Amino acid sequence: MNAVMALNAYRQVGQQGVQEERLLVLGLDGILEYLRRARGAIQEQAIERKVQSMTRAYQIVEHLLVALPESGSGEAGDLSERLAGIYRYLLERLGQANIFDDVKALDDCAAVVTTLRDSWLEGLRRP
């Protein structure tokens, strides 16, 4: 899926009444699940499963990156820039984990995604 298709799919789901923040949390949950699967596949030396799980995690992160609003001024622009940096970091670490079967890189990604997910969930709970 190319970036334009991913962005259009994201916007289409958003137009169906699902809050973007909830979609984001679902995406982060998906990343965590695929990281868990990839870790297990690396430990079991199941190359095909590892590649499939890593590809899915990578695609979700890419999707989240392209769906970010364009950076502007103010708080929203700052948030977009910070999130873009986090997503780029994740893409880099996922690539490293995939190439080198680096479980530590997967664990680093899981820690970042978990922190990000927990922050979004906390924000959703606030009135």
ABEGO torsion letter per residue (X at the ends): XBAAAAAAAAAAAAAAGBBAAAAAAAAAAAAAAAAAAAAAAAAAGBAAAAAAAAAAAAAAAAAAAAABBBBBBEAAAAAAAAAAAAAAAAAAAAAAAAAAGBAAAAAAAAAAAAAAAAAAAAAAABX
